[in-house]
Amino acid sequence: MQTDTNKKTYVYHPDYGYGDMYRLSVLMHSVAYSVAQAAKEHNVSKASVYSWRKKYSRAFATRSMKG
């Protein structure tokens, strides 16, 4: 994960696959409804949604612990 005061924090490399904002919108959908529904409506696998949940939860936990 890239962090710097002048740079944006990315969980995944911005040139690879979907962007962070798209992934976060899928995750918000999965929280509001279900992982299966979010995966189906956004045409991604359920495994990807679970993987993104795990990865982003670590990123936010690490970030919030720092300050």
Backbone hydrogen bonds in HBPLUS format (Angstrom, degrees):
<---DONOR---> <-ACCEPTOR-->    atom                        ^
c    i                          cat <-CA-CA->   ^        H-A-AA   ^      H-
h    n   atom  resd res      DA  || num        DHA   H-A  angle D-A-AA Bond
n    s   type  num  typ     dist DA aas  dist angle  dist       angle   num
A0007-LYS N   A0004-ASP O   3.26 MM   3  5.08 150.3  2.36  97.1 105.7     1
A0016-TYR N   A0013-HIS O   3.06 MM   3  5.53 166.8  2.08 120.8 124.3     2
A0023-ARG N   A0019-GLY O   3.06 MM   4  6.37 168.2  2.08 156.9 160.2     3
A0024-LEU N   A0020-ASP O   2.84 MM   4  6.05 160.0  1.88 152.6 158.3     4
A0025-SER N   A0021-MET O   3.00 MM   4  6.19 146.2  2.11 139.9 148.7     5
A0026-VAL N   A0022-TYR O   3.02 MM   4  6.36 152.9  2.10 151.2 158.4     6
A0027-LEU N   A0023-ARG O   2.92 MM   4  6.23 156.1  1.97 148.7 155.9     7
A0028-MET N   A0024-LEU O   2.87 MM   4  6.09 153.3  1.94 145.5 152.3     8
A0029-HIS N   A0025-SER O   3.08 MM   4  6.24 153.6  2.15 140.1 147.0     9
A0030-SER N   A0026-VAL O   2.89 MM   4  6.19 149.6  1.99 145.0 154.1    10
A0031-VAL N   A0027-LEU O   2.98 MM   4  6.25 141.7  2.13 145.0 154.5    11
A0032-ALA N   A0028-MET O   3.02 MM   4  6.23 158.5  2.07 146.7 152.5    12
A0033-TYR N   A0029-HIS O   2.90 MM   4  6.00 155.9  1.96 152.0 158.0    13
A0038-ALA N   A0034-SER O   3.00 MM   4  6.16 166.3  2.02 150.6 154.8    14
A0039-ALA N   A0035-VAL O   2.89 MM   4  6.00 164.8  1.91 153.6 158.0    15
A0040-LYS N   A0036-ALA O   2.99 MM   4  6.14 159.7  2.04 146.4 152.2    16
A0041-GLU N   A0037-GLN O   2.90 MM   4  6.05 171.2  1.91 156.8 159.0    17
A0042-HIS N   A0038-ALA O   2.99 MM   4  5.99 147.7  2.10 146.0 153.9    18
A0043-ASN N   A0039-ALA O   2.90 MM   4  5.64 106.3  2.45 134.7 149.1    19
A0044-VAL N   A0039-ALA O   2.97 MM   5  4.87 158.8  2.02 137.9 143.8    20
A0043-ASN N   A0040-LYS O   3.36 MM   3  5.08 156.7  2.41  95.5 102.2    21
A0048-SER N   A0045-SER O   3.13 MM   3  5.18 123.0  2.48  94.2 107.7    22
A0049-VAL N   A0045-SER O   3.21 MM   4  6.63 155.8  2.28 145.8 151.6    23
A0050-TYR N   A0046-LYS O   2.97 MM   4  6.29 164.8  2.00 156.8 160.0    24
A0051-SER N   A0047-ALA O   2.88 MM   4  6.03 154.6  1.95 144.1 151.8    25
A0052-TRP N   A0048-SER O   2.80 MM   4  6.01 159.9  1.84 153.3 158.4    26
A0053-ARG N   A0049-VAL O   2.91 MM   4  6.15 156.1  1.97 148.2 154.9    27
A0054-LYS N   A0050-TYR O   3.07 MM   4  6.31 161.4  2.11 147.4 151.5    28
A0055-LYS N   A0051-SER O   2.94 MM   4  6.16 165.7  1.96 152.7 156.8    29
A0056-TYR N   A0052-TRP O   2.84 MM   4  5.88 173.5  1.85 156.7 158.8    30
A0057-SER N   A0053-ARG O   2.94 MM   4  5.92 152.3  2.02 142.4 150.6    31
A0058-ARG N   A0054-LYS O   3.20 MM   4  6.38 152.8  2.28 143.0 149.3    32
A0059-ALA N   A0055-LYS O   3.08 MM   4  6.36 157.0  2.13 144.5 151.2    33
A0060-PHE N   A0056-TYR O   2.90 MM   4  6.08 165.6  1.92 155.2 157.6    34
A0061-ALA N   A0057-SER O   2.98 MM   4  5.97 151.5  2.06 138.2 146.6    35
A0062-THR N   A0058-ARG O   2.91 MM   4  6.03 163.9  1.93 151.5 155.5    36
A0063-ARG N   A0059-ALA O   2.98 MM   4  6.09 158.9  2.02 142.9 149.4    37
A0064-SER N   A0060-PHE O   2.92 MM   4  5.99 160.4  1.96 145.3 150.3    38
A0065-MET N   A0061-ALA O   3.09 MM   4  6.18 142.4  2.24 141.1 150.5    39
